[in-house]
């Protein structure tokens, strides 16, 4: 009987994983969340699995401001001239009419070498 319960749990978990993957995902492989950049530039490397969302391409945002429209679901984009300090870098999936489809991923980075305060 315990073996049957184990099989039921495994099947339920497998079905849950499939349902989640059908929702679509956005992955930012670089830079990592909470990264400390040595300078004031970086490259966002992303990959989108749109699922049934009708995602067509992505918009890239820095601190809430749109900086690029990329007609692709996988690739990279250079981000230059970040002010020293913390920033949010985001990739938002949109449809052909540029309407967000609900898939987005953001990472926080700190630009520049900010020395620790030594009081």
MODAUR-V703236 format. One record per pair of residues at least 12 apart in sequence whose ideal C-beta (glycine too) atoms are under 10 Angstrom apart, sorted by the first residue. I is the first residue (numbers start at 1). J is the second residue. If there is no record, write none. Layout:
i & j
I & J
I & J
//
This chain:
i & j
20 & 51
21 & 49
21 & 51
22 & 49
22 & 51
22 & 52
22 & 53
23 & 49
23 & 50
23 & 51
23 & 52
23 & 53
23 & 102
23 & 103
24 & 48
24 & 49
24 & 50
24 & 51
24 & 52
24 & 53
24 & 54
24 & 55
24 & 93
24 & 101
24 & 102
24 & 103
25 & 47
25 & 48
25 & 49
25 & 50
25 & 51
25 & 93
25 & 103
25 & 105
26 & 46
26 & 47
26 & 48
26 & 49
26 & 50
26 & 55
26 & 58
26 & 73
26 & 90
26 & 91
26 & 92
26 & 93
26 & 103
26 & 104
26 & 105
26 & 106
27 & 45
27 & 46
27 & 47
27 & 48
27 & 49
27 & 74
27 & 91
27 & 105
28 & 44
28 & 45
28 & 46
28 & 47
28 & 89
28 & 90
28 & 91
28 & 105
28 & 106
28 & 107
29 & 44
29 & 45
29 & 46
29 & 47
29 & 76
29 & 107
30 & 42
30 & 43
30 & 44
30 & 45
30 & 46
30 & 76
30 & 107
31 & 43
31 & 44
31 & 45
31 & 79
31 & 89
31 & 107
31 & 108
31 & 109
32 & 107
32 & 108
32 & 109
33 & 89
33 & 105
33 & 106
33 & 107
33 & 108
33 & 109
34 & 86
34 & 107
34 & 108
34 & 109
34 & 110
35 & 89
35 & 107
35 & 108
35 & 109
35 & 110
35 & 111
36 & 86
36 & 109
36 & 110
36 & 111
36 & 112
36 & 113
36 & 114
37 & 79
37 & 82
37 & 84
37 & 87
37 & 109
37 & 110
37 & 111
37 & 112
37 & 113
38 & 111
38 & 112
38 & 113
39 & 80
39 & 82
39 & 84
39 & 111
39 & 112
39 & 113
40 & 79
40 & 80
40 & 81
40 & 82
40 & 83
40 & 84
40 & 85
40 & 87
40 & 111
40 & 112
40 & 113
41 & 78
41 & 79
41 & 80
41 & 81
41 & 82
41 & 111
42 & 77
42 & 78
42 & 79
42 & 80
42 & 82
42 & 87
42 & 89
42 & 107
42 & 109
42 & 111
43 & 76
43 & 77
43 & 78
43 & 79
43 & 80
44 & 58
44 & 60
44 & 61
44 & 62
44 & 67
44 & 68
44 & 70
44 & 75
44 & 76
44 & 77
44 & 78
44 & 79
44 & 89
44 & 90
44 & 91
44 & 105
44 & 107
44 & 109
45 & 74
45 & 75
45 & 76
45 & 77
45 & 91
46 & 58
46 & 60
46 & 70
46 & 72
46 & 73
46 & 74
46 & 75
46 & 76
46 & 77
46 & 89
46 & 90
46 & 91
46 & 93
46 & 105
46 & 107
47 & 73
47 & 74
47 & 75
47 & 76
47 & 91
47 & 105
48 & 72
48 & 73
48 & 74
48 & 75
48 & 91
48 & 92
48 & 93
48 & 101
48 & 103
48 & 105
49 & 73
49 & 74
49 & 93
49 & 103
50 & 73
50 & 93
50 & 95
50 & 101
50 & 103
51 & 93
51 & 101
51 & 103
52 & 101
53 & 93
53 & 94
53 & 95
53 & 100
53 & 101
53 & 102
53 & 103
54 & 93
54 & 94
54 & 95
54 & 96
54 & 97
54 & 99
54 & 101
55 & 73
55 & 92
55 & 93
55 & 94
55 & 95
55 & 96
55 & 100
55 & 101
55 & 102
55 & 103
56 & 71
56 & 72
56 & 73
56 & 93
56 & 94
56 & 95
56 & 96
56 & 97
56 & 98
56 & 99
56 & 101
57 & 69
57 & 70
57 & 71
57 & 72
57 & 73
57 & 93
57 & 94
57 & 95
57 & 96
57 & 98
58 & 70
58 & 71
58 & 72
58 & 73
58 & 74
58 & 75
58 & 77
58 & 90
58 & 91
58 & 92
58 & 93
58 & 94
58 & 103
58 & 104
58 & 105
59 & 90
59 & 91
59 & 92
59 & 93
59 & 94
59 & 98
59 & 100
59 & 104
60 & 76
60 & 77
60 & 79
60 & 89
60 & 90
60 & 91
60 & 92
61 & 88
61 & 89
61 & 90
61 & 91
61 & 92
61 & 104
61 & 106
62 & 79
62 & 81
62 & 82
62 & 87
62 & 88
62 & 89
62 & 90
62 & 109
63 & 82
63 & 83
63 & 85
63 & 86
63 & 87
63 & 88
63 & 89
63 & 90
64 & 88
64 & 90
64 & 106
65 & 88
65 & 90
66 & 90
66 & 92
66 & 98
67 & 79
67 & 80
67 & 89
67 & 90
68 & 91
69 & 94
69 & 98
70 & 91
73 & 91
73 & 93
75 & 91
77 & 89
77 & 91
79 & 109
79 & 111
81 & 111
82 & 109
82 & 110
82 & 111
82 & 112
83 & 111
83 & 112
84 & 110
84 & 111
84 & 112
84 & 113
84 & 114
85 & 109
85 & 110
85 & 111
85 & 112
85 & 114
86 & 108
86 & 109
86 & 110
86 & 111
86 & 114
87 & 107
87 & 108
87 & 109
87 & 110
87 & 111
88 & 106
88 & 107
88 & 108
88 & 109
89 & 105
89 & 106
89 & 107
89 & 108
89 & 109
90 & 104
90 & 105
90 & 106
90 & 107
91 & 103
91 & 104
91 & 105
91 & 106
91 & 107
92 & 104
92 & 105
92 & 106
93 & 105
//
